[in-house]
Amino acid sequence: MARKPRTRKANTTTGDLTSMRRSIDSLDEQIARLISERARWAQKVALAKGKPGEVRAVDYFRPEREAEVLRGVVARNDGPLTNEEMVRLFREIMSACLAQEEPLKVGYLGPEGTFSQSAVYKHFGHSVRALPLATIDEVFHEVESGTADFGVVPIENSTEGTVNHTLDMFLTSPLKICGEVELRVRQHLLGTMKSLDKIARVCAHPQSLAQCRAWIKEYLPAVPLVEVASNAEGARRARDEAGTAAIAGDAAAEVYGLGKLVADIEDRPDNTTRFLVIGRKLLARSGVDRTTLLISSSKTDDPGALHRLLTPLAEQKVNMTRIESRPSRRRKWHYVFFLDVDGHAEDPALARALKRLQREADLFRVLGSYPKAIL
């Protein structure tokens, strides 16, 4: 008995695929229309603030509002895309809508290809104008002068701890903290050579060298390590110098055209750097916030002085997530304290604690109440 031809089944499959693709095309058309409609509403919001050309993006950009929107995206997401993917998509839509008239200008610790640049794009989307700057001081100064609308600076790494220079800038700067970014840091060994035995030196920022200390000791124990100002600088040298390898991330590999000799060489798989977004204004509540304080007591020789400063937080059941001490630069052996606490300065319990803390402290500043990092 002859076999039945399989043409019918093939045609049915082709028809099903055609129907599916038409459904996707229809959805794409709807998505495009909705994005355009959202952009028009964003234009109306801008016009409500003033006449065209008179209002800059920073005048109507509301980080606390964006944080609310993104938290809503996460809450509504039921797959199959991950929360990270959904947040990234919506961040880019909001970034493009905001940049219709003029993009936000965001300074960061450069040069191009650093993790700080990646943090800028994660927080603001790719429709901003990212300004690479040579030092953390310059990032602060450009935001203070208004040349940049915001700045992004590293504050701590989950492996190596605090970036003290960033903390010290707040001792004299009037800037406020407007947000935070948590960036999973993947360190790669980059270069133009084909094998590890061709490496004569490894260039990287001291933080990256420290984050990869165990891997380097095991696989490149005799190779000289060269500290440079940034991983991007190390990547540039790896591109231009024979025998030089670099430790840096994906962005640097792409910018400088380097191959990945070994991927993910960081010692801890959860290696994460936290960045602060700095600006010129305090923010309203977003609903899920963090507050950073700068405090000190003149009674540093008085037993229990720090305890008295922290007691109002404990009594109001305010959770303190971090404390760091730094020299005050007022006199020797005198220190200030940087505190991170849960909540917004306008939340009733925290507001009561801060009112009392201010009476106890010799120095008291709210450096910022800002939305916690979404993801």
N, C-alpha and C positions, 0 to 999 in steps of 0.2 A: 504494500500500500504506500503510495507516494506521500512524502511529507507536505504538510500545508505550508504555503508560502508565509514568510515572516513580515511581508511588506505592511500588513495591517497594523501589527504591533509597533513597528518603526514609525508609521505615520501618526499613530496615537501619541507616542512619546514626543514626536516633533510638535504635534499640535498642543500638547500640554506645556512644553517649553515655551512655545510662542505665546500662549495665553499667560503664562507666568511673567514673561518679559513685558507684555503689554500692561499687566498689573503694576509691575515695577515702574514702567514709563509713566503711568498715570500717577503713581505716588510721587515720582520725581517732579512732575509738573505741579502737584499740589504743594510739595515742599518748597519749590522755587517761588511760587506765588505767596506763600505764607512768610518766607524770609523777606521778600520784597515789601510785603505789607508791614512786617515788623520794622524794617528800615524806615519806612515812611512815618510810622509812629515815633520812632527815635528822632526823626527830623522835627516832628511837631513838638516834642519835649524840648529840643534845643531852641526852637523859635519861641517857646513860652518863656524862656530865660532872657531873650533879647533879640535884636535884629540880626539877620545873617551877616557874618563877618565881624560882629561885635562880641560874640560869645565864643570862647574857646572850649574844647572838649573837657578840659579840667574843671570848667565852671559848672557843668551839669553831670559829670561823672560821679556816681555814688557807689563806692566800694561796698558799703553795707547792703545796698539794694541788690547788687550783683551776687553777693554771698547768699542772700535770701533766695534768689532765683536758682542758683546752682544747688542749694540744699533741696529745693523743691524738685529739681531734675533727678537727684539721687533718690528722693523719697518715692517718686512715681515710677522709677525704672524697674521693670520686671523682666529685663533681658530681651533678646540674647546678648546685646552689647553690655559690657561691664560698666560699672559706675564711672571708672576712669575715662573710658571712651566716650560716654555720654557727656560728662563734664567737659571734656576737651572739645567736643563738637559744639556745644552751646557756648563755651567760652569764645570760640572763634567767630560764631555768629554775632555775639554781643560786641566783640572787638571790632568787627567790620562795620556794624551799624553805628558805633560810636565815632568811628574815624571818617565818616562821610564828609564832614567839613574840613577837619584838621585832626590828624592823629595825635594821641597823647605822646609826649616826649618823656622817655624813661631812661635815666642814667643808671649805669651798672658798672661793677668792677670788671674792666676789660682786660685784654683786648677781645676781639671777636673769637668765639669758640670756647669761652669759659662756661663753667657751670652757672655762674651768675647770669649769663645771657639766657641760658636754658630756663632759669627761674623766672626771668622777665616774661618770656613767651608763655610759660605755664600759667602765670598769674594774669597777664594782660592780653594774651593772644598775640597773633603775628601781625595785626594791623596797627601796632604802635610803631613809633620811631625809636628804636633802641640806640642809646648813645654810649659807646664804650669809653670808659674813663680810666686813667692810669692808677688811681689810688682811691681808697675809701674816703679820704679827706675830700678829694675832688667831687665824688658823688654827693656828699653833703653840701659842699659849696655851690654846686650847680643847681641843686634843688633850692637852697636858700636864696640864690640870686634870681630864681624864676626861669633860668635857661632850661631847666628840666622840670617837668610837672611833678614827677615822682622819682625816687631812686630805689634800687634794690641792692642790699648789702648782706653779706653772710653774717650770722650771729652765733651759730653753734653747729657742731657736728656730733652725731651720735657716738662716734668713736673717740674723737680727739678733743671734744669739749668746746669751750667758748672762744670766740674771736674777740679778744680783749680790745683790740683797736676800735672796733665798732662800738662797744660799750663806752669807751673813753670819749668818743665824739659827742655823746649825749651830755657830757659834763658842761660843754660850752655851746652846743648847738641849740637853737630854738625849735628845731624840727620835731614833728610828731610821728609816731608809728601809726601807719594806716592799714597795715595788713601783714600777713606772714605767708610764707611759701615753704612747704616741705618737699624737698627734691631727693628722690632715691638716687644716690650717687654710684654709678657703675664706672669703675676705673679700668682702663684697658692699657696694655703695653702696645705702643704704636711705633711704627718705623717704616723705613723703605727697604730694609734688609730682608732676607728670606729665612734666616734662622737666628736663634738666640746667641750662638757662638760668634756672630759677627758684631755683637754689640760692644762698643768700647766705653760707653757712658750712658747713664740714664738721667734725663733732665725732667724735673717736675717741681711743682710748688711744695713747700715743706709739709703742708697738710696732707697732700696726696701721698708723698713718700711715707708719712707716718701711718696712713690708712692701709698701706700695702706692705708694711714692715715685714711681716712673717713670710709673705710670698717672695719678696726680694731676697730675704735671707736664705730661703730654701733653693731658689732657682738661679739667682744671680749674686751669689755671695761675694764674688771678687770684683764685681763691676763697680767702678766709681759712681757715686750719686751726686748730682749737681743740682743744688737748689736754685730755682729761678722765681721771678716775681709772679708768674701765673703759669697754669698748665698750657695755656695758649702759646706763651713764649717758648715753653719746652717743645711744643709741637712744631713751632716755626723752626727751631733749631734742628729738630729731627728731620724736617724736610730739607734743610739747607746744608747740613753737616754730615759727612760720611761717618758712619759708626755711632751716631747719636740716636738713641731711642727716647721716647717720651711716655709719661703716664698721663692720660687725659681721657675725656669722655667721647661720646659719639660725635658731638658737635665739632670738636677740634679735629677729629679724624676726617670729617667731611670737608671742613674749611681748608685744611692744609694738605689734603690728598694723601693721607697716610693709611697704610694697611694695619689691620689688627693682628699683631704677632700672637698675643694671648688676650682673650677677653675675660672681663670680670675677675681681676686679680686682687680686689679689695679683700681684706682679711675677714670682714664680717658681711654676711649676705644682706643684712638690714642696714647697711651703711647709708645714712641719710643726713643731709645738711638742711638746716633751717635758715631761711633768709627773712629779713625784715623789709617791708615796703615803707619808705619814709616820705612824708609830704609836709605840707604847711598848715594843715587843719586837723582838728580833732573830729572824729566821726560820730554819727548817731548810732544807736543800738541796732544790731542786726538780729539779735535773738540768741546767738551762740558766740559769745565774745570772750576775749582775753584782755586784761589790763596790765600794763607794765608801769611800775613805779620806780622813782629814784628817791631814796630817803637817806638821812643820816642823823646822828645825834651828836651834839657837842660834848656829851658826857661819856666819852669813849672809855674813860678809866673807871666809870661807875659800874659795879657789878650789876648785871641784869638790864643794862641799857637797851640792848637789842631785844631782849625778851619783852620789855615794855612797849617797844615799837610794834612788835608782832601780835601782842595780846588782843588789840581790837579786831584783827582779822579772825583770830580763833573764836572770840566771843560771838562774832556775827556769823560763824560757820562758813567763812570764806576760804576756799581751798587755795593754798599757795602751791604752785607747781614748780617754782624755781627761785633760787636766791644766789646772787653772786656779789662778792665784795671787790672793790677797786680802790686804789689810793685816791683820796679826794683832791690832791694837788693844792690843798689849802695850807696844810702843815704836815710835817713828817709824822708817820704812824697814825694818820687820821684817815678813816675809810668811809666810803659811801656804799650803799647797798642797792642793787637792782633786783626788783621782785616781779615775778609774773604771777598773777592770780586769775582765777576763773571769774568771769562776769564782766559787765560794763560798769564804768564809774557812776552811771546814773541808776543802776539797779539799787533798789532800796537798801538791802543788807550791806552791799559794798559801799554805798554812799555814806551810811552811818559809820562804818568802820573807818573810811577815809577821813571823815570829819574829825574823829577822835585822834587818828594817827597824825593828822596835820598838827594838832595841838601838842603832841608829844615830840615831834621831830624838829630838829634844827634846820634841816633841808627837806622839802617835800615837793615833788613834782609828779604829775600824771603825764608820763611820756606818750601814752596813747591807750585808747580802748578801741579794739579793732576786731574784725571777724576772725575766728580761728580758721586755720587752713582746712579747706574742704576735704581734700584727699592728698 
